[in-house]
Amino acid sequence: MSIRVQDLTKEYGQSGSRRADGSLQKAVDRISLTVQPGEIVGFLGPNGAGKSTTMKITTGYLPPTEGTVEVNGFDIRTHPMEVRRSVGYLPEHNPLYLDLYVKEYLRFAGSLHGLKSRSLTQRIEDMIDLVGLGREQHKRIGQLSKGYRQRVGLAQALLHNPPVLILDEPTTGLDPNQLAEIRQVIRDAGRDKTVLFSTHIMQEVEAICDRVVIINRGKIVADGPLSQLRTASAGAGVVVVAEFETDLSSPALLAAVSGVEQVEPLGRGQYRITAGPETDLRGAIFRLAADHNLTLVGLRQQESSLESIFKELTR
């Protein structure tokens, strides 16, 4: 496996990081996960959940308090340089030398990984083409928009052709067209690399991830394929949105339908109706409308979105 995290804990013990009772603040609390070669995993969580800390430890940027982390078969404690050679890392706050030109910066970054002469020049050209920096390649980084700076950071992460990519908020600042392009870059990279990336854009995860890991308050609260998470979420109930021509005189009509557990008025004749697992309310609601001479203009069953699953697990 390319990434193996076992019982990882990170505590911050400075005076400003202690709780009111004097205990240490745990940014990461005994988490374990593995990411296989060729797998693209979305690492999700609210701000402060421990995502960036976990990524920084995995790249060797921060030491763990407890637990073990292996990347490409190398332990981050005993073989830190081998880990760094194996990883392409784009941190949350993309650190770039703004006075350098794009090619100049990539040449510097490539030299740190031991790339030289023609192979380095060719690799730079390939990365510029891959991430769509062609028209901006002769500019200073400080002249670039935030979206293009993200592309420079991504090119840097891919430059030495690492087997593992760790990307912390890689699509920050990109417009919709750029999002689609970078999404394709990540998807293509995942064909022969291990990719672990964090984002707050749920559509990105739904579009390109094989698996989703959700962390909250330093602990993993979900780990699995999106389809599996949706199935687990659906076990909590089925949701139907019914839309009538006008507001009902009494929503109790809907509440009286067999299997209904909750009715929530949404306004403008719309109602969100929750029932028990594996209960299909649509036929019963249609018959109710016919029996009471109500004009039903819309009826749909809601599938659990990643966003709703995320809110449910992290609120």
N, C-alpha and C positions, 0 to 999 in steps of 0.2 A: 504494500500500500504506500502511497506517496505522502500522505499526512496521517500521523497517528498521535492523537492527544489522549492522555490517560490521567485521570484524577488531577487535572490542572487547577491550581489555586494561585491567585495573585492577591497579596495583601499590601496595602499602603500603610506604613506604620509611623509616618511623621505625625507630629502633634496636630497639624491641621487636618489630618485624614482620619482621626479617630472619632468614634461616635461619642455621644454625650456620656455614655456609661464607661468610656475609656477603652472599649474593645476596638480591635483593628477593623479598618474598612476593607471589605473584600470586594474587589472589582470583578474577580472570577472565582467561582466557588465550586471546586471539585467537578469540573466538566470533563467529559470523555467523548471523543468522536473520531471517526476515521473517514478519509476521503481517498477513493481509489483512483488509479491512473485512468485518464480519459473521462473523469466525472466532473460535471459543472455543478457546484453546490452554492446556493444562495444562503448567505449568513445574515439573518435578520434579527432586529431587536430595536426597542426604543433607544433614544439617546441615553447614554450612561449605563446601558445594559451589560457592557463588557466586550462588545464586538472588537473594537479597535485594540483593546488591551490584549485580547486573544491573538489577534493578527500580529501585533508587535512582538509578542512572545514567540510565535511560530516562526517569524523571520529572524529571530535572534537579537532583535532590537532591545527587548526588555528581558530580564531574567525572571523565571517563575519563582514563586515562593515554595510551592510543592508541586509534585507530579512530574510527568515526563512528556516530552514532545519529540517526535522523530519526523524528519522531512527527507523523503527520498532515501530512507534507510539510515540517516545520520541523526544522532542525538544532538539537540541544540546545545547541551552543556559540554559534551566531550568533543564534538566535531563542529564547532560553530562556523568555521570557514567553508567546510563542505556544504553546510546548510545554505550559506549565503550564495555559494556558486549555483546551487540547485533552484534558487527562488528568484522569480521576477516580482518585484514589489512596487506597488503604487499606493503610497500612504494617503490617508484622508486629506491632509493638508500637503498638497503636492509641492515639494521643495525644489525649486528650480533656480538657476543662476540667471537672473533677468537680463544681465548685461551681455550674456553670450548669445551668439547666433544659434539657430536651431541645430544646424549641422555641427557646429563647434561643440555644443553641449553634448550631443550624441556621441561625437568622437571621444570626448573626455570620458563619458560614462562607459563606452565600449572599452577604452584603454584600461579602466579599473578592473574589467573582467578578463584582461589579457588578450583582447582582440587586437590585431595589428594589420597594418598595411592594406593590401587589396581586400582581404577578407572583411576587415572592418568597414572599408569604404562601400563594399557591396552590401554588407548587412545594413548599413545606414540607409542606403538607397531603397532597399527592400522594405524597411520599417516605415520610411517616409511614405512610400506608396501604399503600404498596408493600412496605415491609420489616417490617410488622407491629408497629409501635410504638404503636398506638392507645391501648391501656390504660396505657402507660407515659409518654405524651407530656407529662404535667404533673409529672413527677418530676424531681428533680435527677439528673444523670448519676451522681453518686457513690452514689446509692441503687439503681442498677440492677445486675442480675447481669452476669457477664462476657458471657453470650450476648446480652443486650440492648444492652450497650455495643458489641458487634460490629455490631449492627444500626444503631446511631447512626452508627458509622463508615462503614458501607456507604451509609446515607442521605446522609451528607456527600459521599461520593465521587460519588454520582449526581445531587446537587442541581443542578448547573449544566448538566446534560444533555450531558456530554462525549462526543465520538465514540470515545474510547479509555478503557478501564477497565483499571487495573493493580491487582490485588488480591493482597496477600501474606498467605497463610493466612487467608482471609476467614471460614472456618467454625470457627475455634478457639473452643472453649468452648460450642458449641451442642449442645443435646440432639437426639435423633433426629427429633423433630417439627420443631424449628427448622431442622435440616439440610435436611429436605425442602423447607421453605418458602424458604430462602435459595438452595437449588439451583435452584428454579423462578425466583427473581428473576434469578439469573445467566443462566439459559437464556433468559429473556425479553429480558434486556438484550442478549444476543448476536445477536438478530434484526437489530438495526440499529447495533450497536457492535462495536468490536474489543475482545476480552477476553483478557487475559493474566493467569493467576492461578496461584499456587503453593499446594500443599497436601501433607500427608502422608497424606491419606485417599484411598486408591486408588479406592474406590467412587465418590467424587465425580467423579474424572476419567473413569472408565468411563461414568458416567451422563450427563455433559453436554458432554464435550470433542469437538471435531472432530479434534483433533490433539494429540500429546504430544511434548514436548521434555524430554529427560533430560540433566542436567548433572552432571558428577562431577569434582571437583578442578579446577574452573575451565574445563573443556572440555565441549563438547556430545558426548555419546556415542550419542544416538539422537534422531531427529526424523522424525515421520511419523504418519499415522493409526494408531490402535490396531490395526486389523486387519492393517496392514502390519508392525507390530512383532511381532505374534503369529506371522505367517507366517515372519518372519526367525528368531524364537526357535524355532519348530517345526523349522527346518532343522537345529537341533542335535540333534534326537532326538525320538522319540515315547515318552510315558510312559503306562503302564497300571498301575492298582492292582487287584490280584487279592485276593479275600478267601475264605479257606477256613474250613471249620467248626472246624478245629484247626490248630495250627502243623504245618508239614511236617517229616517226619523228616529230610529233606535238601533244602535250597533249591537244591541242584545240579540237581534235576529241572527247575526253571524256567530255570536258566542254560544248560541243554543245548538249549532250544528254539531253532530256527533264527532268527537275527536278533537275539537278546537280547544286549545289551552289558553290562548291570549288573542285579543283583538286590539290593534293599535290604529286609531284614525290618523291618516296622513294629510288630510285636507283635500278639497276639490273632488270629493266622492271616492277617494282611494283609502283602502284599509290593508294593513299588513296583518295577516292571520297566521298564527303559529299553531301547529298540531304536533302530535307525538311522532316518533320515528316511523318511517315507512307508511305514513298516512297520506293518501291522495285526496285532497279536499275539493278538487276542481269540479267533479261531477255533482257533489252535494251542493256546492255554491251555485252552480248553474240551475239546479232544480229549485233551490231556494228563490232565486231571482224570478223564475217562471211562476212559482206558486204565489208570490207576493206582487206580481206585476211590476217588477223592478227592471230597469234597463241596464243590463250588464255590458259595458263597452270594452272591458279588458280583464284578462285573467291569466296570470303567469306564475309559475313556481320558480322561486329563486334558488339558484345554486350557490353554495357557500363560496364566496370569493376569497382569495388569499388575504385581502384587506380585512374582511370580516373575521377570518380565522386569527389573523394577527391581533386584532383588537380584543378578541375573546380571550386570547392566551396571555396578553400583556397588560390588560387594564388593571 
